[in-house]
Amino acid sequence: MKRLITLLAILVMATSLTAQVSVWDGSYEEFDASNEKGLTEDNPILIENAAQLAFMSQKPYSANNKKYYKLTTDIDLNYLPWIAIGLLGNSTFYGYFDGGNHSISKLEFALFSYAQGYIKNLTITDTDFVFEDAADYPFGSVTFGASNDDVLVIENCHSYANITVKDGFNFAVGGIVGECEDNTFIYNCSNHGNINVNQDEGTYPIVGGIGGLVFNTSFCYNTGDIKVESSSINNVKVGGIAGLASKAVKNCYNTGNVETIVYNDGTSITGGIIGYGGGNGALLSCYNVGNVKGDSSSGLVALVENENIFVADNCFMTDSNENNGYGEAVSDDFMKSDEFVEMLNKYDNYYKKDAEPFVNEGYPVFDADKIPALDINGTIGVGENIAVANVSIYPNPANDFIMIETENETEIKIYSVSGQMVLRQSISEGTNTIDVSKLNSGIYFIDLEGVMNKVVVR
């Protein structure tokens, strides 16, 4: 009798768990927006089933009327025809979407089109995206990307979806997001699906495990394999994290293989972390163990736009990959050691050793308890707006003191290579002495009225 009761209890529990997944049947259901729901993060509009999520895809959105939404259950979209949320009307979702750490499976298309606001706490599972023809938009399983320079935060989003493009893609492709803008922040996200792109015509593809084109990217990783084949196209940009990064990629790693194959005199730029470091790009405390193949390839970054600005600090790759001087090559076995974890934690203690039962084949993983909350106002993208200000800064490199000559009374802020502010001080017109003796040796950035100047402290 007790055994029968136990079996019945297990059956009830299993039925209850199954009932928590809402399967879409193609219908739409308007959600409850009464009692000022959606006006604040503490009182969001609740998305309680698949039909209500589908209703979101039928609405236009306004930049002047952003609402808060929160998913309360797992969703199965059943591979039914899907219009990306925000695509109708002005092609942009303006608002704040909290996935509540739920999953969405069997998508036929990207969940969101372009977006502005935030998308967070969401996992895409059990999905295979297949595109037969070229498309004139960027693509990511979570969102196309940012529509303009307004802030978009993509945080704690993860994708297990495979992406296959059979006949070209005219913009950027990423596991999470397609194409970002200057004020897009990708934080604590991961991609585990494989990406395969075949392109015979059109503009060059930009492909990355997290995003095609990215700017501010931290605490992200990719485990999926990426393969791009193209013909007669130059400058195909492919990377384990991003095909092109125009600001700092910090504390990120890649374990997936990255390969580009070009035919008929085409060329490719392929990197284990990023393919191309553009603008004010930088790599900080990153590592790659995936195999990287391409006609111009490297274990970390294949090519940079400006060698005088680009920074690759405390970054590592397996010694089986090509090394063009950005980062340090070490053995595969060493990357599984305690010593390697200590090296990665040169500036902060964000990494930890992968212990049994292994989740990353023994390579370092992020310590979730150590990852700080995202503060887009408290950090900078290292390399951001670097230029020569109307000041003199010397000596550089420096030991104990830095001299700053300026024509104005102002304030300086000094940031570490990880983007954290380590010193803030008012200075006067003329020559000022800045004590840097207590700073650790390394690269720093001095912010003088929004203009960044790179200095080295020994």
QUIVEN-V298720 format. One record per helix or strand of 3 or more residues. SS is the DSSP state (alpha for helix, beta for strand). FROM is the first residue (numbers start at 0). LEN is the number of residues. If there is no record, write none. Layout:
# QUIVEN-V298720
[[SS;FROM;LEN] [SS;FROM;LEN]]
This chain:
# QUIVEN-V298720
[[alpha;1;18] [beta;20;3] [beta;44;3] [alpha;49;7] [beta;66;5] [beta;73;3] [beta;91;14] [beta;111;14] [beta;127;4] [beta;142;4] [beta;151;8] [beta;161;4] [beta;171;3] [beta;176;3] [beta;183;4] [beta;194;5] [beta;205;3] [beta;210;4] [beta;215;3] [beta;225;6] [beta;235;4] [beta;241;4] [beta;247;3] [beta;257;6] [beta;267;4] [beta;273;4] [beta;281;3] [beta;300;4] [beta;310;3] [beta;315;3] [beta;327;3] [alpha;333;3] [alpha;337;7] [beta;390;4] [beta;400;6] [beta;409;7] [beta;419;8] [beta;429;6] [beta;441;7] [beta;450;7]]
